[in-house]
Amino acid sequence: MTGSITLANLNTNNLFRRLFILAELGKSKLSLAVTFSSVTGYFLYRNSVDLSFISLVAGVFLLASGAAVLNQYIEREEDAVMERTRTRPIPSKHISPSQAIVFLMFLLIAGSCLLLSAGIIPFILGLLCVVLYNFVYTSLKKITVLAIVPGALVGAIPPVIGFATAGGDIFNYKIVLFSVFMFLWQLPHFWLLLIRYGKEYQTAGFKTIVEYLDEKQVRHLVFLWVLLSSLFLIIFVLIINEINNYLAGSFIIFNLVFILLFYRLLFPKRISWDTMSAFILLNSFGFLLMIILIADSLLKNILNKI
C-alpha cells in the first residue's frame, strides 16, 4: 500500500525512522520555512553571499528546530489530548521527554553559537524568538485569545535576523515594512487552523476566537485580513521601488489573482468549505513572494557583473 510516511509505518530499528522522529520533533518543515524567511531578509540587503550566510541558514534552522522541540516538550500533555497532535513523538512515546530535552539543548546551543558568529544582533533576535514562542505565546494561549499577537511576532523576526546578518540596520524602512507584512500574514494561518481544529484547542484548554465568533464570521475575518495584508504588500513593493517595473507589475497582477482564488476556496458555492486548500494557497503565496524578492536581488547581482 502506498501513502505518506508516518511513524507507524517505519521500521522500529531503522536509522531512517530515528531521523524521521527527530525531524518531526523539530518540526523540520516549519523550521525550513522560518529559515527561508531569514534568507529573504538577507537578500533584501545584499545580492551576494559570504560565510555569514552559512551561519545564518544553519543557525536559524537549528534554533527554530530547538524552539519547536521545546514547545512540544512544554505542551506534551495538551498534545496528547488533541487528535491533530497526539501522534507527535513525545505524546506517542516514540521519544521520551528526557531525550527531547537533550536534543533541544543541543539544537539551542548549536543554533545560538552559529548566530553569535554572524553577529550579536542576530544572536539576540534569535533568542528573542525562542522566548516569545515558548515563554510568552505558549503561556498566554490558555489565558487570552491575544496570545496570537506574540505568536505572530515570532514569524516577523527571522527576516530581521537575516537583514542584520547581511549587515543591514534593523530599523531600515525596507526590513521594517517587510516584517510588518510577515506579522500580518501570520494571523490568518492561526485562524484557518482554528476553523478546522477549534474544538480540539478548546478541549486542550486553549483560548480561541471560536469562543466568540462562529465559523462564517471567522472566514470573513480571515478574508478581510488577507485582503488588507495584500494591499499592504503592494504598497511595500511600490515603496521599496527596487524590483524592476515588469516584475512589480507581474507581481501586482499575481496578487490580485491570488485574492480571487483565495476567496473561491474560502467561500465555495457548490462544494464543502475547504480550509486546508485555502491554508496551502496562503502559504504558497507567501513562499512565492519570498522567491521573487530573492530572485530579484540575485538578478541585480548578475546584471551588475555584466
N, C-alpha and C positions, 0 to 999 in steps of 0.2 A: 504494500500500500504506500502510495506517495503522499507527501504532505510536508508541512513546515516542521523544522527541527524543534523538538521540545526536550525538556529534561527527562520526561518519562520514556522517550524512545531512544535514548542514548545509552550505550553500554556502560555498566557501573564502573568497570575498571579501565575504561578508555580515557587516555590523556585528553583527547578532544572534549570529552564530557566535562572534565575538570576545568578546562579553559572556558568552556561554554558557561559553566556555573559562575566563574569569576566575571565573565563578560556581562552576564545577566545581573550579577550583584552590583557591578559598577555602572549599570545602565549604559552600555557602550555606545548604543545608537544616539542616545541623548547627549552623552559626553562628546561624541564626534560632532554633533550639531553645534554644541557650545564652542568647541574648538574652531569650527568653521566660521562662526560669527566673530571670534577673536582675530582670525586671519583676515576677514573682511576689514576690520578696524585697522589692521596693519597696513593693508593696501590702500586705505583711504588717505594715508600719509605718504607712503613710499610706493614706488613702482619697481623696486628690485629687492632682493633679499640678501641677508648676511647670516652669520652664525646665531644672531639673536632670534631669528625666525624659527630655528630649530628648537631653541629653548622655549619659545612661546608655544609652539604646537605641542611639544611633549609635556611642558609644564601645565598648560591649561587642561589637556586631556587627562593627565594623571590626577590633577587637583579636582577636576569635575567628577572623575570616577570615584575619588575618595569621598567627596561630599555626598555622592549617591549612595555609597556603601554605608556611610554614617547615618544617612536618612533612613535606609532600610533597617539598620540596627535599632534606631530610636523608635521607629514605627512598626516594629516586628509584630506586636500584639494586634495593632489595628489592621495590619496587612493580613493577618490570619483570619480576620472576620470577614473581609470583603472578597467576593467571588473574583473580582478583577485582579487582586494581588495575592491571593492565598497560595498561589503556586510559585511565588518568588522564593529564591534559595533559602532564606532563613525560616520563614513560616512552614515551608515544605520539608524542612530538616535536611536539605541537601548540603547545608553547611551550618556549622554551629555558630552561635553568637560570638564566642571567644575567637574562633577562626576568622570571623568577619572583622573583629577589632584589629587583629594582627595585620590583615590585608589592608584595612583602611588607614592604619598608621603608616604603613609603607607607602601607600599612594599619596597621602597628605604630605609626608616629609619629602618624598622624591619630587612631587609637583612643586612644593614651596621652594625647594633648593633651586630647581630649574628656573622658576620665575624670578627668584632673587638674583640669579646670574644675568637675567635680562634687565634688571633694574629694580630699585626699591619700590617705585610706584606700582609696577606690575605685581610685585610680591604682596604689597599691602592690599591692592584691589582684589587679588586672588583670595586672600584670607577673608576679606570682607564678604565675598560671595559665599564662602563656606559658613560664616557666622550668620549672615542673613537667611540663608536657606535652612540651616539646621537648628538655629537657636532663636530666630525671630519668626520667620514664616511658619515653621513646623510647630512652634509653641503656641502661636496665635490661631492656628487652624481650628482648635476646639473652643476658642473664645469668641472670635468675631469673623464675620464674612470679609472684613477688611484685611484679613491676612493675605489676600490676593495681591495687595499692593507691594509689600516687601518681596513676595514671591515673584512678581513681575520685574522688580528691580534687579533680581538675580540675573535675569535674562538680558538686562540692559547694560550690565557692567563688562562682560567679556570683550565687546568691541573696543571699549575704552582701554582695556588691558593691551590689546593688540596695537592700538594707536600709540600708547605710551611706550611700548616696546620698540616701535619703529622710530621713536624719538620725538613724537608729537606732544603738544601741550594738551592735557586732558580737558582744558577749558576752551579749546578751539571750537568755533561755532559748528564746524563740519561734523566732528565726532559727537558734540552735544546733541545736534539735531538728529543724527542717525540713532543715537542711544535713546532719545525720546521716542522715536518711531518704534524701536525694538521693545521699549517698555509698553507702549500702546498695543503692540502686536501680540504681546503675551496674554493679555486678558481674555480675548475670545477663545484661546486654547483652553483655559480653565473652564469657561462657561460651556463650551461644547462638550467637554468631558462630563460636566455636571448634568447635562441633559440626559446622557446615557447612563451615568453611574451615580446620580444624585442620591438615590435611596440607599445605596451601599455606603456612601460617605456619611449619611445621617446615622446609619446603623453603627458605624465606627466612632460616632461621637463628634464628627466634624461639622462646623457651622458653614452653611452654604446659602447662596441666594435662592435656591429652590424652596427654601422655607418661606420665602416672601413672594416669589414670582412663579407663575405656572409655566409650563414648557413653551407655550406660544409666546409669552412675554419675554422669556429668556432668548428665544430665537430672534425676536425683533431687536432686543438689546444687542445681541451678537452682530446682527447685520448693520445696525446703526453705528456701532463702534468700529467695525471693519471699514465701513464707508468713510467715516471721519478719519480713520488712520490712513486710508488710501489717499485721501485728499492731502493730508499732512505729508505723505510720502512724495506726492507730485510736487508740492511746494519745496521739499527738501532737494529734489533733483534739480529744480529750477534755480534754487538759491546757490547751491554749490557751483553750478554753471561750469562744470569741468567735463561732464560727459558730452561727447560730440552731438550736434543737433540731430543727426539721423538716429543715433542710439536713444537720445532723450525722447524724440518723437515716437519711436517704436515702443519705448517703454510705457509712455503715457497711454498709447492705444492698447497695449497688452494689459495695463492696469484696469482699463475700462472693461475689457473682455473678461478679466478675472471677476470683477464685481458682478457682471451679468451671470456668469457661470455659478458663482458662489450663491447668488440669490436663488437660482433654479434648484440648486442642491439643498438649500436650507428650507425652501418653500415649494416643493414639487406639487404639481396639480393632480397627478394621477397615480403616483406611487407613494409608498410609505416614506416618511421623512427619514433621511439617512444622514445622521450627523457625522459618521465616520468619513464619508466621502467628502463632506464639507471640511472636516478636520484635515484630511490628507491634502485637499486643494489649498487650504490656508498655509500649511507647512511648505508645500511645493512652491507656492508663490514667493514666500519669504526666502527660500533656498535659491530660487532663480534670481531674485533681486541681488543677493549677495554674489552670485556668479557673475552677473552683469557688472557690478561695481569692481570686482577683482579683474575681470577681463578687460575692462576699460583702462584700469591702471597699468596692466601688463602691455596693452596695446600702445599706450603712450610711451612706455619704455622702448618698445620696438621701433616706433616712429622716430623717437629722438636719436636712435642709433643709425638711422638711415641717412 
